[in-house]
Amino acid sequence: MTMICEMTASGKIAAMAGTMVKVIGTGWALTIVFLVLLYAAAGAIARKNPLRCLWNMVPAYLTGFSIASSSAAIPVTLGCCEKNGISRDIRDFVVPLCANIHMVGSAIKLMASTLATAIIFGIDLPLPQIVHFNFMFAIAAVAAPGVMCGVLMASVGFLDSILGLTPDQIAVVMTLYMALDGYGPAANVTGDGAVALAADSFFSGRRT
């Protein structure tokens, strides 16, 4: 709130708003592309119509978008997986597990917010640094069990130590990320359904 007030007083809020619209559009488009590709692969593995399976996951997507938490959306995700014909044993194991470790939507959102901040401040981020950052926060995301903005909180230290962002720049990343928080968890939980679909084709009916 303080940052927004400062930007308003300095006349930067219009530029910031324009940037946010672009970040929202880019991040949302990337997550949709990711989900389509993921379901195309899962549908091929399971020999099911990927578009129908993706359509059945819409309630989980909307729930993840509205409450911005992968863990809280687990009951709805389980129901959607049942519609896709995934066996109970598989969905009861895969969905709660993925809610804690499958954070691809949040990762896309964090990277979009970080790159937008770099563009705003004219920061050059070499590819090796970006790869290093992605690798480290993918590990850190496991420690962010589906809570709102958990991936962001687990990655703040890497924004400083790896990418070299200042506290003011990190604050902009956080502002962009939290303003866009819905579509990350939405992509996470929808993607969980694809993982469960593929796992079901491999392990359904097996007993250990």
Residue pairs with C-beta under 8 A, 6 or more apart in sequence:
3 171
3 172
3 175
4 13
4 175
7 13
7 16
16 120
19 116
19 119
19 120
19 176
20 176
20 179
20 180
22 116
23 112
23 113
23 116
23 176
23 180
24 180
24 183
26 112
27 108
27 109
27 112
27 113
27 180
27 183
27 184
28 183
30 108
30 112
31 105
31 108
31 109
31 183
31 184
31 186
31 187
34 104
34 105
34 108
34 187
34 191
35 54
35 187
35 190
35 191
35 194
36 50
36 54
38 191
38 194
39 50
39 51
39 53
39 54
39 194
39 197
40 50
41 194
41 198
42 50
42 53
42 194
42 195
42 197
42 198
43 49
43 50
43 51
43 53
43 197
44 50
45 197
45 198
45 201
45 202
46 53
46 197
46 198
46 200
46 201
47 201
48 84
48 85
48 197
53 84
53 193
53 194
53 197
54 190
56 80
56 83
56 84
56 193
57 77
57 80
57 84
57 189
57 190
57 193
58 80
59 76
59 79
59 80
60 73
60 76
60 77
60 79
60 80
60 189
60 190
60 192
60 193
61 186
61 187
61 189
61 190
62 186
63 72
63 73
63 76
63 77
63 189
64 70
64 73
64 77
64 182
64 185
64 186
64 187
64 188
64 189
64 190
65 182
65 183
65 185
65 186
66 182
67 73
67 185
68 148
68 149
68 181
68 182
68 184
68 185
69 146
69 147
69 148
69 185
70 98
70 99
70 100
70 102
70 103
70 146
70 185
70 188
70 189
70 192
71 99
71 100
71 145
71 146
71 147
72 146
73 99
73 185
73 189
74 95
74 96
74 99
74 189
76 189
77 95
77 99
77 189
77 192
77 193
78 91
78 92
78 95
80 193
81 91
81 95
81 193
81 196
81 197
82 88
82 91
84 193
84 196
84 197
85 200
86 193
86 196
86 197
86 200
86 204
87 200
87 204
87 205
89 204
90 196
90 199
90 200
90 203
90 204
91 196
91 200
94 192
94 195
94 196
94 199
95 192
95 193
95 196
98 188
98 191
98 192
98 195
98 196
99 145
99 146
99 188
99 189
99 192
100 142
100 145
100 146
101 141
101 142
102 188
102 191
102 192
102 195
103 138
103 141
103 144
103 151
103 184
103 188
104 187
104 188
104 191
105 183
105 184
105 185
105 186
105 187
105 188
105 190
105 191
106 141
106 150
106 151
106 152
106 184
106 185
106 187
106 188
107 134
107 137
107 138
107 141
107 151
108 184
108 187
109 177
109 180
109 181
109 183
109 184
110 137
110 151
110 152
110 155
110 173
110 177
110 184
111 130
111 134
112 176
112 180
113 173
113 176
113 177
113 180
114 125
114 133
114 159
114 163
114 165
114 173
115 125
116 176
117 123
117 165
117 169
117 172
117 173
117 176
118 124
118 125
120 172
121 169
121 172
123 165
123 169
125 163
129 162
129 163
130 163
132 162
133 158
133 159
133 162
133 163
136 155
136 158
136 162
137 151
137 154
137 155
137 158
140 151
140 154
140 155
140 158
141 150
141 151
141 154
141 155
143 154
144 150
144 151
144 153
144 154
146 185
148 181
149 177
149 178
149 181
151 184
152 173
152 174
152 177
152 178
156 170
156 174
159 165
159 169
159 170
159 173
160 167
160 170
165 173
